Protein backbone atom coordinates (compact mmCIF):
# COMPACT_ATOMS: atom_id res chain seq x y z
CA UNK A 1 0.00 0.00 0.00
CA UNK A 2 1.30 3.42 -0.89
CA UNK A 3 1.28 6.22 1.62
CA UNK A 4 -1.04 8.96 0.35
CA UNK A 5 -0.32 12.46 1.60
CA UNK A 6 -3.31 14.58 2.59
CA UNK A 7 -2.16 18.07 3.40
CA UNK A 8 -0.24 17.89 6.67
CA UNK A 9 -1.50 14.39 7.42
CA UNK A 10 -0.63 10.97 6.01
CA UNK A 11 -2.27 7.55 6.06
CA UNK A 12 -0.05 4.85 7.59
CA UNK A 13 -0.32 1.61 9.53
CA UNK A 14 -0.34 1.96 13.31
CA UNK A 15 2.75 -0.27 13.71
CA UNK A 16 4.84 2.28 11.75
CA UNK A 17 4.47 4.99 14.39
CA UNK A 18 6.51 5.77 17.51
CA UNK A 19 5.90 7.01 21.05
CA UNK A 20 4.12 10.36 21.06
CA UNK A 21 2.63 9.98 17.58
CA UNK A 22 -1.10 10.56 17.36
CA UNK A 23 -3.94 10.75 14.90
CA UNK A 24 -7.25 9.21 13.90
CA UNK A 25 -8.19 5.61 13.02
CA UNK A 26 -9.20 5.33 9.35
CA UNK A 27 -9.96 1.60 9.08
CA UNK A 28 -8.90 -2.01 9.51
CA UNK A 29 -7.06 -3.83 6.71
CA UNK A 30 -5.34 -7.04 7.87
CA UNK A 31 -2.13 -8.01 6.05
CA UNK A 32 -0.03 -11.16 5.87
CA UNK A 33 -0.88 -14.81 5.81
CA UNK A 34 -2.46 -17.18 8.26
CA UNK A 35 0.45 -18.97 9.89
CA UNK A 36 -0.06 -21.94 12.18
CA UNK A 37 -0.37 -19.69 15.24
CA UNK A 38 -2.02 -16.64 13.66
CA UNK A 39 -5.71 -15.83 13.72
CA UNK A 40 -7.60 -15.31 10.47
CA UNK A 41 -7.90 -11.81 8.98
CA UNK A 42 -11.64 -11.80 9.77
CA UNK A 43 -11.02 -12.76 13.41
CA UNK A 44 -8.30 -10.10 13.80
CA UNK A 45 -10.56 -7.44 12.29
CA UNK A 46 -13.42 -8.45 14.62
CA UNK A 47 -11.21 -8.32 17.71
CA UNK A 48 -9.72 -4.94 16.83
CA UNK A 49 -13.17 -3.47 16.25
CA UNK A 50 -14.36 -4.89 19.59
CA UNK A 51 -11.37 -3.24 21.33
CA UNK A 52 -12.46 0.13 19.94
CA UNK A 53 -10.26 0.57 16.87
CA UNK A 54 -13.14 2.05 14.89
CA UNK A 55 -13.01 4.69 12.18
CA UNK A 56 -12.81 8.17 13.66
CA UNK A 57 -11.38 7.15 17.05
CA UNK A 58 -8.46 9.33 18.19
CA UNK A 59 -5.26 7.63 19.35
CA UNK A 60 -1.79 8.31 20.75
CA UNK A 61 1.14 5.89 21.08
CA UNK A 62 2.06 5.86 24.79
CA UNK A 63 4.71 3.16 25.21
CA UNK A 64 6.79 0.55 23.37
CA UNK A 65 8.30 -2.65 24.71
CA UNK A 66 12.07 -2.88 25.03
CA UNK A 67 12.59 -5.91 22.80
CA UNK A 68 11.67 -5.20 19.20
CA UNK A 69 9.52 -2.24 20.34
CA UNK A 70 6.80 -4.82 21.04
CA UNK A 71 4.11 -4.64 22.39
CA UNK A 72 2.84 -1.07 22.10
CA UNK A 73 0.47 0.77 24.43
CA UNK A 74 -2.07 2.99 22.71
CA UNK A 75 -4.40 5.59 24.21
CA UNK A 76 -7.60 5.08 22.24
CA UNK A 77 -10.15 7.80 22.97
CA UNK A 78 -10.62 7.37 26.76
CA UNK A 79 -8.99 3.94 27.24
CA UNK A 80 -5.58 2.33 27.02
CA UNK A 81 -4.94 -0.78 24.93
CA UNK A 82 -1.82 -2.93 24.49
CA UNK A 83 -1.30 -4.88 21.29
CA UNK A 84 1.43 -6.55 19.27
CA UNK A 85 2.95 -4.68 16.36
CA UNK A 86 1.82 -7.42 13.95
CA UNK A 87 -1.77 -6.73 15.08
CA UNK A 88 -1.20 -2.97 14.84
CA UNK A 89 -0.15 -3.48 11.19
CA UNK A 90 -3.82 -4.11 10.36
CA UNK A 91 -4.92 -0.67 11.59
CA UNK A 92 -4.91 2.19 9.07
CA UNK A 93 -4.44 5.60 10.68
CA UNK A 94 -4.24 9.23 9.69
CA UNK A 95 -1.06 10.43 11.37
CA UNK A 96 -1.31 14.03 12.44
CA UNK A 97 2.00 15.80 12.26
CA UNK A 98 2.47 18.31 15.04
CA UNK A 99 4.68 21.19 13.95
CA UNK A 100 7.84 21.61 16.00
CA UNK A 101 8.05 25.00 17.66
CA UNK A 102 11.37 26.71 17.13
CA UNK A 103 12.67 29.20 19.65
Residue pairs with C-beta under 8 A, 6 or more apart in sequence:
1 13
1 29
3 10
3 11
3 12
4 10
4 11
6 94
8 96
8 97
9 23
9 94
9 95
9 96
9 97
10 94
10 95
10 97
11 26
11 92
11 93
11 94
11 95
12 92
12 93
12 95
13 31
13 88
13 89
13 90
13 91
13 92
13 93
14 59
14 61
14 72
14 74
14 88
14 89
14 91
14 92
14 93
15 72
15 85
15 86
15 88
15 89
15 91
17 23
17 61
17 93
17 95
18 61
18 64
19 61
19 62
19 63
19 64
20 60
20 61
21 60
21 61
21 95
22 58
22 59
22 60
22 61
22 95
22 96
22 98
23 58
23 59
23 93
23 94
23 95
23 96
24 56
24 57
24 58
24 59
24 93
24 94
24 96
25 53
25 54
25 55
25 56
25 57
25 58
25 59
25 76
25 91
25 92
25 93
25 94
26 55
26 92
26 93
26 94
27 55
27 91
27 92
28 45
28 48
28 49
28 53
28 90
28 91
28 92
29 90
29 92
30 41
30 44
30 45
30 90
31 89
31 90
32 38
32 86
32 89
34 40
34 41
39 47
41 90
44 87
44 90
45 90
48 87
48 90
48 91
51 76
51 81
51 83
52 76
52 77
52 79
52 81
53 76
53 81
53 91
57 76
57 77
58 76
58 77
59 74
59 75
59 76
59 77
59 93
60 74
60 75
61 72
61 73
61 74
62 72
62 73
62 74
62 75
62 80
63 72
63 73
64 70
64 71
64 72
64 73
65 71
65 72
68 85
69 85
70 84
70 85
71 82
71 83
71 84
71 85
72 82
72 83
72 84
72 85
72 88
73 80
73 81
73 82
74 80
74 81
74 82
74 83
74 88
